[in-house]
Amino acid sequence: MLHNFEPPATEDEVEAAALQYVRKVSGTTKPSAANQEAFDEAVRAVTEATRVLLESLTTKAPPRDREVEAAKAKARAAERYGVRA
């Protein structure tokens, strides 16, 4: 989730999300040399599409705080996996 944070998502975060998406769709974390160019182009395209989407979205909700959301995620993971937070 990258929308409605203060401060806004960074370029690195947008690109990391795009990379995660392309890896998921392609089923690989490291493409073969034959597929590297297509993989890299997909990451660039998804990064740009994500950037456009984030810039276009509007909301009336107040921006979320990154640290608060990270703490909530950590607590959910601890609950789900039985790990101490």
C-alpha positions in Angstrom: 0.0 0.0 0.0 1.6 3.3 -1.1 -1.4 5.7 -1.3 -2.1 8.4 1.3 1.0 8.4 3.4 2.8 11.3 4.8 5.5 11.7 3.6 4.4 10.4 0.1 5.8 7.2 -1.3 9.3 7.6 -2.6 10.5 6.7 -6.1 12.4 3.8 -4.5 9.2 2.5 -2.9 7.3 2.8 -6.1 10.0 0.9 -8.0 10.2 -1.8 -5.3 6.5 -2.3 -5.5 6.7 -2.6 -9.3 9.6 -5.1 -9.0 7.6 -7.2 -6.5 4.6 -7.2 -8.9 6.6 -8.2 -11.9 8.3 -11.0 -10.0 4.9 -12.3 -8.8 3.4 -12.2 -12.3 6.5 -13.7 -14.0 7.0 -16.3 -11.3 10.7 -15.5 -11.0 12.9 -13.3 -8.9 15.8 -13.6 -11.3 14.9 -13.8 -15.0 17.2 -15.6 -17.5 19.5 -13.6 -19.6 17.1 -14.1 -22.5 14.2 -12.6 -20.5 16.1 -9.8 -18.6 15.3 -7.0 -21.1 11.6 -7.9 -21.1 11.6 -8.1 -17.3 13.4 -4.8 -16.9 11.0 -3.1 -19.3 8.0 -4.5 -17.4 9.4 -3.1 -14.1 9.8 0.4 -15.8 6.3 0.3 -17.2 4.7 -0.8 -14.0 6.7 1.8 -12.1 5.4 4.6 -14.4 1.8 3.3 -14.2 2.0 3.2 -10.5 3.4 6.7 -10.3 0.6 8.0 -12.6 -2.0 6.2 -10.4 -0.7 7.5 -7.2 -0.6 11.1 -8.5 -4.2 10.7 -9.8 -5.8 9.3 -6.6 -7.7 11.6 -4.3 -9.1 11.0 -0.8 -10.7 12.9 2.0 -9.1 10.7 4.6 -6.1 12.2 6.5 -2.7 10.9 5.5 -1.5 7.8 7.4 1.7 7.9 9.5 4.3 5.4 8.2 5.6 4.5 11.7 2.1 3.9 13.0 1.2 1.7 10.1 4.5 -0.2 10.4 3.7 -0.9 14.0 0.2 -2.2 13.2 1.6 -4.5 10.5 4.2 -5.8 12.9 1.5 -6.5 15.5 -0.7 -8.3 12.9 2.3 -10.4 11.8 3.0 -11.3 15.4 -0.6 -12.3 15.9 -0.7 -14.3 12.6 2.6 -16.1 13.0 2.8 -16.3 16.8 5.9 -14.2 17.0 6.6 -11.6 19.6 6.3 -8.1 18.3 
